Amino acid sequence: MKAGFIGLIAAFIIAGLAPHYATAEQARILRVGAVSLRPFGKANISDAFLKRMAELGYVQGQNFDFKFVHAQSRIDYEAAYRDLVASGVDVLAAGGPEIALKAAAAAAGKVVPIVMIAADYDPLELGYVASLAEPGGNITGVFFRQVALTEKRLELLREVLPQAAGLTVFWDRNSADQWARAESAATALGIPVHGVEFRERPYNYDAAFAQVPAAYRGGLMVLASQLFSLPARQTLIDFSARRRLPTMYYVRFYPDASGLISYGVSFTKLFRRAADFVDKIGRGASPSTLPVEQPTQYEMVVNLKTAAALGLEIPEAILLRADEIIE
């Protein structure tokens, strides 16, 4: 009798507390902040990242609050991240150039976890993480270095343009290490290349190309730099079309917008993977023990419509290896 009475009392207590537990669970909101030079809707993180978060069960306004800041210039990054930290975010997402991670780290200190999507810089070499296997601090995520893909892009462009006497390479301060690799790779591959360095912004492609010797105008490779992408990616694509210049790009955004061909990492996959990191941290994992990841697969995209406009026949060997063909 006594046991039954105690059980009855316990049941009443649990029943009374249940709504409070449910309310507490429902009230748990994962707050994530991000900053980008691209406006919301055009930034990678506002598409692939949010789609993946939704797949993981996060609903904006219910258990998820995504705070996005559109930085007007590179110098706005740190102030934007400081505002996000002051607003009480649980995790910062830092995608793109090193300045994004540098600003996020300065704003977060050692307190707020940071998930990086490091494009073309090495967070280990620069001291942001202690090791890839065990980052050791409050920063983890994904990273890749464009320099490692430079030789492959040059090789593919040569395969597309076997008759070209020489090729032009566009580079700037952000891609100087890629240009160094391109020069050495060109020598090894027997491909004459002429580098064009851009310093003054906005970049004037027509004026620069006018100085390129005729022997190197058989094709163009654009090295990876945000300054070739922001703010006018289409300007570069239009230049190549106007000059009837077969061009190798470093990311699929270009052939998607009528560029000829690209070979590189899938930003969509990188930002989706970043969402997985955010989810793990939101569930209690420490960024100090979440290994930093590097992509192991790359994608080649070919725009056949652009090839036809250039009067160019893409070799079958390239088409068979392409991950996507735009017709």
C-alpha distance (Angstrom), angle and dihedral (degrees) to the residues before:
residue distance angle dihedral
M1 . . .
K2 3.78 . .
A3 3.82 90.9 .
G4 3.78 90.8 50.1
F5 3.79 91.5 49.4
I6 3.81 91.9 50.2
G7 3.79 90.2 48.0
L8 3.80 90.0 51.1
I9 3.79 91.8 50.6
A10 3.83 90.6 48.3
A11 3.78 90.5 51.1
F12 3.80 90.9 53.2
I13 3.81 91.2 48.8
I14 3.81 92.6 49.4
A15 3.79 91.0 46.3
G16 3.77 90.0 51.2
L17 3.78 93.9 48.7
A18 3.81 96.3 42.8
P19 3.82 95.4 82.9
H20 3.80 89.4 51.0
Y21 3.80 91.9 51.5
A22 3.80 90.4 47.4
T23 3.79 91.3 48.4
A24 3.81 91.2 49.3
E25 3.80 90.9 49.8
Q26 3.80 92.4 47.7
A27 3.81 90.3 47.3
R28 3.79 92.6 59.4
I29 3.79 104.9 107.4
L30 3.79 123.3 179.3
R31 3.80 106.9 -139.7
V32 3.81 115.5 -157.5
G33 3.80 126.9 -179.8
A34 3.81 129.4 -161.6
V35 3.80 137.4 175.2
S36 3.81 126.8 -157.0
L37 3.78 139.4 170.5
R38 3.78 86.3 -135.3
P39 3.80 119.5 76.9
F40 3.78 119.9 -111.1
G41 3.79 110.1 -77.9
K42 3.80 92.8 30.7
A43 3.79 97.0 56.7
N44 3.80 117.2 92.9
I45 3.76 91.4 -129.0
S46 3.78 93.7 57.9
D47 3.79 91.4 59.5
A48 3.80 118.9 29.1
F49 3.81 94.0 26.0
L50 3.79 94.8 51.0
K51 3.79 93.3 43.9
R52 3.78 90.0 54.7
M53 3.81 91.6 46.9
A54 3.80 88.3 53.4
E55 3.80 90.3 50.9
L56 3.79 88.2 53.2
G57 3.80 90.0 56.2
Y58 3.79 102.5 -97.0
V59 3.80 116.7 141.5
Q60 3.79 120.6 -169.6
G61 3.80 109.8 -116.4
Q62 3.80 94.1 14.8
N63 3.79 111.4 59.6
F64 3.80 98.4 -15.7
D65 3.80 135.5 58.4
F66 3.80 116.0 -173.8
K67 3.80 113.5 -167.5
F68 3.80 113.2 -165.7
V69 3.81 125.5 -172.2
H70 3.81 122.3 -166.4
A71 3.81 106.5 -147.0
Q72 3.78 113.3 -149.0
S73 3.81 92.5 -152.8
R74 3.79 140.7 -1.2
I75 3.81 91.8 -94.2
D76 3.82 90.0 61.8
Y77 3.80 94.2 64.7
E78 3.81 99.5 88.1
A79 3.81 95.8 45.6
A80 3.79 89.7 48.5
Y81 3.80 92.9 51.2
R82 3.81 91.5 46.2
D83 3.80 89.3 54.4
L84 3.80 90.0 50.6
V85 3.81 91.8 50.9
A86 3.82 90.1 48.3
S87 3.81 89.2 52.1
G88 3.80 89.9 61.2
V89 3.80 104.0 -107.8
D90 3.80 117.1 174.2
V91 3.82 96.5 -148.9
L92 3.80 135.0 19.6
A93 3.81 120.8 -147.3
A94 3.81 114.1 -152.0
G95 3.79 114.0 -171.6
G96 3.79 132.2 172.2
P97 3.81 128.0 13.9
E98 3.80 125.4 20.6
I99 3.79 91.9 -101.5
A100 3.81 88.8 70.4
L101 3.81 93.5 56.1
K102 3.80 92.4 40.1
A103 3.81 90.8 54.0
A104 3.80 93.2 44.2
A105 3.80 91.6 49.7
A106 3.81 91.7 49.7
A107 3.80 91.1 50.3
A108 3.81 96.8 42.8
G109 3.79 98.4 44.0
K110 3.80 107.4 -170.3
V111 3.80 93.8 -44.7
V112 3.82 113.4 71.3
P113 3.83 115.0 59.7
I114 3.81 115.9 -119.3
V115 3.80 126.8 -154.0
M116 3.80 109.2 -161.2
I117 3.77 130.1 -159.7
A118 3.79 95.5 -164.9
A119 3.79 113.3 -161.1
D120 3.79 117.3 -165.3
Y121 3.79 100.4 -18.6
D122 3.78 132.3 88.5
P123 3.84 112.6 -122.4
L124 3.80 90.7 -167.4
E125 3.80 94.2 52.2
L126 3.82 90.4 47.1
G127 3.80 93.9 49.0
Y128 3.80 100.9 -112.9
V129 3.81 90.9 124.4
A130 3.80 131.2 28.6
S131 3.80 93.1 -137.7
L132 3.78 138.6 -18.3
A133 3.80 92.6 -114.6
E134 3.81 94.6 47.6
P135 3.81 112.2 17.7
G136 3.81 89.9 -170.2
G137 3.79 99.0 -155.7
N138 3.79 138.4 51.7
I139 3.82 96.3 -65.9
T140 3.80 128.4 87.8
G141 3.81 138.1 134.3
V142 3.80 137.0 101.7
F143 3.79 134.0 -38.6
F144 3.78 143.0 173.4
R145 3.79 136.7 179.5
Q146 3.78 119.6 -133.4
V147 3.79 92.8 -153.4
A148 3.79 90.2 74.6
L149 3.82 90.8 61.4
T150 3.80 97.5 46.8
E151 3.79 96.6 91.9
K152 3.81 92.7 47.1
R153 3.81 92.0 51.6
L154 3.79 91.1 50.1
E155 3.78 91.0 48.6
L156 3.82 92.2 50.5
L157 3.80 92.5 48.2
R158 3.79 89.9 51.7
E159 3.79 88.6 51.4
V160 3.80 90.2 52.6
L161 3.82 91.4 46.8
P162 3.82 106.4 34.7
Q163 3.82 92.9 157.2
A164 3.82 96.4 51.9
A165 3.81 112.4 118.5
G166 3.80 91.6 -152.3
L167 3.79 143.1 -13.9
T168 3.80 135.9 -132.3
V169 3.80 122.7 -132.8
F170 3.82 122.2 -158.2
W171 3.82 114.9 -151.7
D172 3.80 141.9 156.3
R173 3.81 139.5 -175.0
N174 3.81 91.6 -70.1
S175 3.80 92.0 55.6
A176 3.81 100.6 37.3
D177 3.81 92.3 117.3
Q178 3.80 89.4 51.9
W179 3.80 90.7 52.2
A180 3.79 90.3 52.2
R181 3.80 89.0 52.7
A182 3.81 91.4 45.8
E183 3.80 91.4 54.2
S184 3.79 93.7 51.5
A185 3.82 92.5 42.5
A186 3.80 91.8 49.8
T187 3.79 90.3 55.5
A188 3.79 92.2 49.4
L189 3.82 92.5 46.1
G190 3.80 94.2 43.8
I191 3.82 93.0 -120.8
P192 3.83 115.9 140.1
V193 3.82 109.6 -136.3
H194 3.78 134.6 -176.7
G195 3.78 117.8 -156.9
V196 3.80 123.0 -144.5
E197 3.79 114.6 -163.3
F198 3.81 118.7 -155.7
R199 3.79 118.9 -152.3
E200 3.79 110.8 150.2
R201 3.80 117.2 69.5
P202 2.93 133.9 -105.1
Y203 3.78 90.7 45.2
N204 3.81 112.8 -124.1
Y205 3.80 104.3 -150.6
D206 3.80 97.3 178.4
A207 3.80 93.8 51.5
A208 3.80 92.0 46.9
F209 3.79 95.1 46.8
A210 3.80 90.9 49.5
Q211 3.82 87.1 69.0
V212 3.81 94.3 53.3
P213 3.83 114.2 107.2
A214 3.81 112.5 -111.2
A215 3.83 92.1 -117.0
Y216 3.81 90.7 67.1
R217 3.79 98.9 48.6
G218 3.80 96.0 91.3
G219 3.80 93.2 102.4
L220 3.78 144.5 -21.3
M221 3.78 135.9 -123.5
V222 3.81 117.7 -164.6
L223 3.79 113.2 -155.3
A224 3.78 120.8 -138.5
S225 3.79 113.8 -86.1
Q226 3.77 132.0 134.5
L227 3.79 87.4 -133.3
F228 3.80 89.2 67.4
S229 3.77 88.4 52.2
L230 3.80 105.5 37.5
P231 2.89 129.0 100.8
A232 3.81 100.9 -12.4
R233 3.78 113.0 27.2
Q234 3.79 89.9 155.7
T235 3.82 90.2 60.1
L236 3.80 89.7 66.1
I237 3.80 92.9 45.6
D238 3.80 91.2 49.4
F239 3.80 90.6 49.0
S240 3.81 91.2 54.3
A241 3.80 91.3 47.8
R242 3.79 92.7 47.9
R243 3.79 91.5 50.2
R244 3.82 90.9 42.3
L245 3.78 86.3 -127.0
P246 3.83 119.0 161.0
T247 3.80 103.6 -133.6
M248 3.79 135.3 -164.8
Y249 3.81 113.9 -150.2
Y250 3.79 131.6 -169.2
V251 3.79 101.4 -127.2
R252 3.79 137.2 32.0
F253 3.81 94.1 -113.6
Y254 3.81 86.8 85.9
P255 3.83 101.6 54.1
D256 3.80 87.3 40.6
A257 3.82 85.4 61.4
S258 3.85 94.1 44.4
G259 3.80 100.6 -80.9
L260 3.82 113.8 140.7
I261 3.80 107.7 -118.9
S262 3.79 142.1 -15.2
Y263 3.76 137.2 -170.4
G264 3.76 121.4 -170.0
V265 3.74 150.9 88.9
S266 3.80 121.3 -39.0
F267 3.81 106.1 -112.1
T268 3.78 88.1 -167.6
K269 3.80 90.5 61.0
L270 3.80 92.2 44.1
F271 3.80 93.4 53.9
R272 3.79 91.7 43.7
R273 3.79 88.8 53.2
A274 3.79 89.8 48.8
A275 3.81 87.7 58.5
D276 3.80 88.8 56.7
F277 3.81 89.0 55.6
V278 3.80 91.3 49.8
D279 3.80 90.3 49.9
K280 3.82 92.3 51.7
I281 3.79 91.8 49.2
G282 3.80 90.3 46.9
R283 3.79 88.5 55.1
G284 3.77 92.4 53.0
A285 3.81 106.8 -86.0
S286 3.79 116.7 141.3
P287 3.83 116.9 -123.9
S288 3.81 87.6 -142.0
T289 3.81 90.3 71.3
L290 3.81 100.8 34.5
P291 3.84 106.3 100.4
V292 3.79 117.4 -124.5
E293 3.81 110.8 -116.1
Q294 3.80 132.7 -144.5
P295 3.82 124.2 -160.9
T296 3.78 116.3 -105.8
Q297 3.80 97.5 -173.4
Y298 3.79 129.8 62.3
E299 3.77 133.1 -169.9
M300 3.79 133.4 -133.8
V301 3.80 118.1 -157.1
V302 3.82 123.2 -171.3
N303 3.79 126.0 -167.8
L304 3.82 106.7 -150.0
K305 3.78 92.4 -177.1
T306 3.80 89.3 61.1
A307 3.80 91.0 44.6
A308 3.82 89.6 54.8
A309 3.81 90.8 49.5
L310 3.81 88.5 53.6
G311 3.81 91.6 47.2
L312 3.79 87.9 -119.2
E313 3.79 126.1 144.4
I314 3.79 111.8 -149.7
P315 3.83 111.9 -139.4
E316 3.78 114.2 -108.2
A317 3.80 90.3 -125.5
I318 3.82 88.9 62.4
L319 3.78 93.3 46.7
L320 3.79 92.0 50.7
R321 3.79 90.6 53.9
A322 3.81 95.9 43.7
D323 3.80 116.1 111.9
E324 3.79 90.3 -152.1
I325 3.80 134.4 13.1
I326 3.79 118.5 -159.8
E327 3.80 112.2 -151.3
